[in-house]
Amino acid sequence: MTLAIAAGFVLILAGQNALAKGLVLGTLFSIINFILMGETLPLKLGKSPSKTFVWALLSLIVRYGILAIPLIVAIKFKQFHLIAVICGIFSVQAVILFESVLSALISFRNNQA
């Protein structure tokens, strides 16, 4: 979120308000998605396979619905840039992937020495 806010601030200074708003909006909803994923995970553990399937399906539907909100807002209102919203939605996953790859590369490099 800090990275999205910093990028949004730079975009606002560059006069790209729609891009900044879209990036922050998408990132905010992506973070909400990850929080919900973490909160609903314990509800799926220790249950029968059929109940686990129902909880997983309901969780997925709710989270997709939440991720649809910023997309609908960006389509309806010109003050949010649609591509920036999409980038914001994937920003959390991109940061997690980047951090994992960077950590693996550092670990690999340390093992080579």
For each residue, the residues with C-beta under 8 A, 3 or more apart:
1: 4 5 27 28 31
2: 5 6
3: 6 7 91 95
4: 1 7 8 23 24 27 28 88 91
5: 1 2 8 9 24
6: 2 3 9 10
7: 3 4 10 11 20 23
8: 4 5 11 12 20 21 23 24
9: 5 6 12 13 20
10: 6 7 13 14
11: 7 8 14 16 17 19 20 23
12: 8 9 15 16 17 20
13: 9 10
14: 10 11
15: 12
16: 11 12 19 20 81
17: 11 12 20 21 79
18: 21 22 78 79 80 81 84
19: 11 16 22 23 81 84
20: 7 8 9 11 12 16 17 23 24 84
21: 8 17 18 24 25 79 80 81 84
22: 18 19 25 26 74 80 81 82 83 84 85 87 88
23: 4 7 8 11 19 20 26 27 81 84 85 87 88 91
24: 4 5 8 20 21 27 28 88
25: 21 22 28 29 70 73 74 80 85 88
26: 22 23 29 30 70 84 85 86 87 88 89 90 91
27: 1 4 23 24 30 31 88 89 91 92
28: 1 4 24 25 31 32 70 88
29: 25 26 32 33 66 67 69 70 88 89
30: 26 27 33 34 67 88 89 90 91 92 93
31: 1 27 28 34 35 92
32: 28 29 35 36 66
33: 29 30 36 37 63 66 67 92
34: 30 31 37 38 92
35: 31 32 38 39
36: 32 33 39 40 59 62 63 66
37: 33 34 40 41 59 63
38: 34 35 41
39: 35 36 42
40: 36 37 43 44 55 59
41: 37 38 44 45
42: 39 45
43: 40 47 55 59
44: 40 41 47 52 55 56 59
45: 41 42
46:
47: 43 44 51 52 55
48: 51 52
49: 52 53
50: 53 54
51: 47 48 54 55
52: 44 47 48 49 55 56
53: 49 50 56 57
54: 50 51 57 58
55: 40 43 44 47 51 52 58 59
56: 44 52 53 59 60
57: 53 54 60 61
58: 54 55 61 62
59: 36 37 40 43 44 55 56 62 63
60: 56 57 63 64
61: 57 58 64 65
62: 36 58 59 65 66
63: 33 36 37 59 60 66 67
64: 60 61 67 68
65: 61 62 68 69
66: 29 32 33 36 62 63 69
67: 29 30 33 63 64 70 71 89
68: 64 65 71 72
69: 29 65 66 72 73
70: 25 26 28 29 67 73 74 80 85 88 89
71: 67 68 74 75 82 85 86 89
72: 68 69 75 76
73: 25 69 70 76 77 80 85
74: 22 25 70 71 77 80 81 82 84 85
75: 71 72 82
76: 72 73
77: 73 74 80
78: 18
79: 17 18 21
80: 18 21 22 25 70 73 74 77 84 85
81: 16 18 19 21 22 23 74 84 85
82: 22 71 74 75 85 86
83: 22 86 87
84: 18 19 20 21 22 23 26 74 80 81 87 88
85: 22 23 25 26 70 71 73 74 80 81 82 88 89
86: 26 71 82 83 89 90
87: 22 23 26 83 84 90 91
88: 4 22 23 24 25 26 27 28 29 30 70 84 85 91
89: 26 27 29 30 67 70 71 85 86
90: 26 30 86 87 93 94
91: 3 4 23 26 27 30 87 88 94 95
92: 27 30 31 33 34 95 96
93: 30 90 96 97
94: 90 91 97 98
95: 3 91 92 98 99
96: 92 93 99 100
97: 93 94 100 101
98: 94 95 101 102
99: 95 96 102 103
100: 96 97 103 104
101: 97 98 104 105
102: 98 99 105 106
103: 99 100 106 107
104: 100 101 107 108
105: 101 102 108 109
106: 102 103 109 110
107: 103 104 110 111
108: 104 105 111 112
109: 105 106 112 113
110: 106 107 113
111: 107 108
112: 108 109
113: 109 110
